[in-house]
Every structure is written in C-alpha cells, then in structure tokens.
Amino acid sequence: MEMKEYASEPQTSPNGSERIDPYGFERRHDFEPYKEMMNEYVAVLNRRSMRWSKLLQEKPHVEKNLTVKRYVRKGVPNEHRARVWMAASGAQERLEGNRGYYQSLLAMEHDTRLKETIHTDMHRTFPDNVLFRGRAEPSLQRALFNVLLAYGHHNTEVGYCQGMNFIAGYLVIITKDEEKSFWLMDALLGRMLPDFYHPAMMGLKTDQEVLGELVKAKAPAVGQLMAQYPGIWTLLVSRWFICLYIDTLPIETVLRVWDCLFYEGSKVLFRAALTLIIHHQPEILRARSLTDVCECFRQITCGAFTLDCHAFMQKIFTEPGILSMATIDKLREKCRQRILEEESGRP
C-alpha cells in the first residue's frame, strides 16, 4: 500500500500553534533548536543525496563493501532509505521470494485476542504525530494496525508485545509501504534481534547485561558506581533497546542509528549506548543515589549532543573505541548463561 508524502522540511501551521517536523511529529518544546540544526544539516543531506544517487545509478544493488559501509555511516538520505534498508537487511530478498504472503496474512481469519491487543495500543502510538491521528487523511493508523496484525500471525511465538508498535510506526513513516514495513520487521525481530520480543525477552535481558560488561571495560568508574545497584541496567536501558532508541533519541538521530543497524547489525545499539555513557561520564559519576542515576540517564539522551545527529554518529564510531562482533557474541554467551543460572536458582 502506497501512502502520501509528508513535508520535507519542518513546518509551522498557519496559526503557529503546531510546529511539525518532516515526519509528522509535533515539536512544541524544541522546534527552534531542531530547525537550526536542520538548517545546517540540510547541506550535509544534499551532499549525501548526490553521492548516493550516483552510487545507486552505477551499482543498483546495495553491496556489502567498505565504500557502502562508509556511505551508510555518513547517513542514508530519506529518499533512498527504504531501498537501502530493504537491501542491506535481506528484507527485499525475502519479499521477492514470498510474493503475496503479506496479503495472505491479512486475508486469513484473525486471532481475536491479537486484534484486540494491537487495537488497544493504537491510540498510544505517537499521539504527538499528526499522521497517526484518526482524523488524518490518510491516517497511518490503519497501515500500522495491518503490519502488526500480519506480523503477529507470521511470528506466532512473538505475536504482539509493547514496543513493536513504535518500531512498526517508524517503518511505516519511512517506507510509506505496508509490505516493506512488514519485511523490515521480520528482519529486525526475526534475525537481527532474536528473543528481544519473545515472551521471556531473553535477548533483551542478555544485551542489557552485555552493556553492563562493556561499561565495566570502557568506563570502569561508571561500572563501579553501577555495581552498587543490582539489576540497574534493566531499569536504565531496557527502553533504549526495546524501542531501538525511539522516544529516547531525536528522530533524525534514531534514523541514522537505524541506517547502521540494518547494514551492520545490532552492534550499533551498543555503540550508541556506550557513547551516551562515556560522553556523560562526569555527570553520571556525580550521582549520589539511585534516583540521581535514573534522572541522569534520562537527561543524557536530550539536548544538543544527541540533536546534532551527524556529530553524534561520528562520535559513536570513535568514542567507544574498538568493538567487534566477536566480543559481543562472547559476552552474550557469558551473560545468557549467568541469567539462566540465576533464573533457575543455581549458584
């Protein structure tokens, strides 16, 4: 299903009451800083757009090589995002190999409980986005509902859980296409982040602990502080990971993180988290209580550092230093084992 284009620049409504970004989100509190950032960022976007157009003309297939990796890290322009995400994640291949499958999921008899659960979350999904309101024309709520319903029947082990509505919502905004959004969900939830959204959420629990281990190695003073609070990482970063930084980082920054997530895999989620923590180490270390720590982690995702998506993305590939997938896999195995032992009550 194709959907209408949204504006390409921040907009102010005629009466000045609504300040809306290009993705349909109202920005009541940070419209001016966002507009200023976008005024500078637009030059970067134009340069990237020209280079991407040239690259995709010369090589229509999005390859896995150092040139494309460098291009992805510098940002994929919005007009190419759906195509690059689909190709890099393997979603395009899955779509082409399963023509008509998405439509067949929508046409089947639906699980009443699944429908009701998804329907309950519809009004909670981006209430500050004009494109998801019932009176919007066309409203993206129907597309979002369809994608989540189809995915719930496609992956019955996961079905539907909170957090998935936000991810599907972003995919629908960017691709403007239900079927593509569905296959990108399949790539994320089925292959890149297995067990994140499974009822036991073992993947999510594991990755929170992996971050804790990485912090011990890369910011030992913060690791020492966190050791005072057992289970702290679940409290601090579960939302970062389960929503893939939606509602945590500004949208332009989230989309830049997702460019790398679809191309390079889940490693980028740790790079973003480590950069936030390492960069704000002095503020975190001033915390004197659990309340202080929680408030500090809420604050470090806001402000100029994360709003300037281009500078932030440069930082995530330098500030945490070397971070290999082999290291993450090794830590995942160690943390998973520890969690399983704790949950089974073994010493």
N, C-alpha and C positions, 0 to 999 in steps of 0.2 A: 504494500500500500504506500503510495507516494503522499507526502504531506507538503503543505505550503512552506515557502522560505520564510525565515524570520529576518529581522533587520540585521545589517552587517555592522552597525555602529551603535554605541549607547544612545538611547533615545529619551527625550523628556516629553511627557504628554502636554497637550496644548495648555492645560491649566496649571502645569508644573507640579501636580500632585504625585504623579508616577514617574519615577526615574528607572528606566528599564535597560538592562544590558542586552547584547545581541542574542542571548539565549532565552530571553523572556523573563529573567529574574528581576524583581524589583530590588533596587539598591537604595533604600531610604537613608542609610547611615553613612555609606562610604562612596556615594556616587561621584563626588568631586575628585577624591584621590584615584578612584578607578578610571575616571575619564582622563585625568592627567597621565596616568600610566599608559593607557591605551593610545593616547596621542603620540607618545614616544615609541610604543611597541609596534604601531602600525607600519613604521619604516622597516622594522625587522621582519614583520609579516610579509610585506611586499617583496623584499629581497628573497625570503624563503620561498614564496609563492612562485617567483620567476624560476628559481633553481629547481624546485620540484617539478614544475610544468615541463622544463627542459629534460630533466631526468626521466620522467614518465613517458615522454614522447620517444626518447631514444631507447628506453627499456621498459616497455609496458608492464612487464611482470615485476613485482616488487621482490627483489632478491635479498638474500641474507649475505651481505658483504660489508666491509669496513666503511665504504662510501655511504651506503644507505643507512648504516647504523649511526654514522656521524650526522647525517641529514635528520634522522629521527630524533636524535638527542637535541638538535637545534630547533626542533619543532615542526610538526606537520601542519600546513595551512588547512583551515577549515574545509575548503572546497575539495581537498584530497583526503581528508581524514577517514571517511567511511571506507574508501577504496584501500588505503594503506592498512588500516586496522583489519579489514576483512582478509587481505592477502597475507599479512605478517602473522596473523593468529591461526591461519589454516581454516578460518570460517568460510571463506569463499569456496574453497575446495569441497568442504562439507555441504555447502548449499548446492553446488553444481552436481554433486554426487547423489543428492537426495531431493530432486525437483518434485514439488507438490507435497512434500512431507509436512511442512509447516501448515499448509492449508488443510491437510487431512487431520491434523491435531485439533484445529479449530472446528472442523466439521463433525468430530466424534461426539458421543454423549459425554457430558462433562460431570465430573465429581462435584456434587452439590456443596460439600463441605469446603473443597478447594475454592470454588467460585465465591462462596460467602466470605472466606478468609481474605482473599485478594480484594474483594469489593470493600471490605471494612477499611482497608488501608488506602483506598483511592483518594479520599479527601485529605489524608495526612501526607500525601506525596506532593511536595513542592507547593504548598499553599501560597507561597510568595512568587509563583511563576504564572504569568498571565496566560501561557499556552496550555496549562493544565486545569484551568477553571472550566466548570461545566458550561458556562455561557460563551467560552472562547469558540471561534469559528475558523477551522475545525478545532475541537478540543483534542489534545493529545491523550486525554484520559482513556478513550476507547482503545487507541493503539497500545497504550501501556497495559491495560487490562488483558488484551488479546495476547501480547507477548508473554506475560506472566502465566496466563492460563495454559497456553501452549507448552511453556517450559515445565510447568507443574505436571503435565501429562507425559512429557518427554522424559523427565527425570523424576520418576515416582519416589525414589529414595529420599530426594530432597523436597519435592513438592513445592511448597512456598514457605519462606520464612522472612521476617522483617529484615530490611536492609536490601533485599533483592529488588524492591520497588524503586529505590533510589538509583540503583545501577541500571536497571532497565529504562528508567526515565531519562537518564543521561544519554543512553544509547539511542533512544528514540529521537531525542533532540538533535543529536549529531548526524545520524544516518537518514533521518526522516523516512524510514522504511522499516515496517514491522518485521519482515522476514530476515533482513540483515541484522536487526537488533536481536532477534531470537538466536541466530547462529553465533553472534558475538557473545551472548550469554552462555551458550553451550561451550564456547572456547574458554571463557573465564572460569565458570563454575565447574565445568566438567574436566578440564585439562590443566589449566594454569593454577587453579586454587582448589584442588580436590579436598573434600572434607571440611571446607570453610563453612558451608551452609548445610551440611549434613546435620541431622538432629543432635548428634553427640558433639559436633563442632570441634573435632579433634585437630583438624588442620589449623583452625584459628587459635586454639589453646596452645598448640605447638609453636606457632610463629610468634605469639606474644612472648613466650619463654625464650625463643631464639633471639628476639630483640634484646631481652634482658642479658643474655650471654654476650651479645655483640657490644652492648653498652659497657659491660664489665671490662672488655678488652680494649675498647676505643675511647671510653671516657670513664676511667676507673673510679674517680671521685664521685661521679653520679651513681655508678654501680654500687659503691659503698653506702651511699645515702639510701638507695632503694632497698638494700638488703635489710634495712630496719623494718620494712613494711612487707610482710609475706603476701603474695598474691597481688602486689601493686600493679603489675603490668596489665592485668585484665581490667583493672579499674581505669588505667590511664589511656591505653591504646586500642582497646577492643573495637571502639567505634572507628578509629582511624582505619583499621584493617577491614572490618566487616563491610564498611561503606566505601572502601578504596579511596579514602580522603574526601568524599563528598560531605558537605556540611562541616568540614574541618578546614580545608584549604580553599582559597578563592577558585572560582570555576576555571579561569584560564590556566591556573597552576595545576589543577586536577587533570585537565585535558592534556597538558604537557607530560605529566606523570604517566597518564594512560597511554600516550604515544609510545613511551618506552616499555610500559608493561606489556602491551600487545606485541612489541617487537622483540624484547629481551627476556620477558618473563617476570616472575614475582620478586626477583632480586631488587628491583627498583623500589618496591614498597619499603624495604629495609633501608635503602639509601636515603629515601625521603625522611623517614623517622629518625635515623641517626643524625642527619644534617640538622633537623629541628633541635635535637637534644644537644649535640656538640656545640652548635652555634649559640645556644642559650644557656650553656653550662653555668656561667656566673650567677644568673637569676635563679636557676634550679637549686644551686648549692646554698643560696640564701634561705631556702625553705626551712622552717623550724617545726613543722607539723604536717600530718597527712593532708589536712585542709589546704595548707600552703602549697604543697606539691601539686595537688589536683588543680588549684587555681592557676599555678604557674604553667602547667601543661595546657590549660585552656587558653592562656594568653599567648603562648609561643607560636600558635598557629595563625595569629592575627597580625595585622599591621603591615608596614612597608616591606619587610623581609619576604613575606610569602606572597604579597600582592604583585611584586615585580617578578613575574613567572620566569622571564628569561634569565635574570640574575640567579634566581633560586635554583633553576635547573643546572646552571653552570656549577653552582656550589655542590649539588648532590653527587656530582661525579668527581669532586676534588676533596671536599671536607672529610668524608668518612674514610678516605684512603682506599687501599686495595680491598675488594670484597668479591671473592669468587663464589660461583655457584657450588663448587665442591665444598667450600667451608660451610655454606648454608645447609647443604644436604647432610653433612656430618653432624652439625648442630641439631638439625631437625630430628635425626635418628636418636641422638642422645636425649633431647628434651621429650620426645614422644615416649621413649622408654621410661623416663622418670615420671611422666604424667600417668602412664598406665600402672606403674608400681604404686603410686600414691592413691590412685582411684581404686585399686584392688586391695589396698590396705597392707601391702607387703612392705617390709622395711627397705 
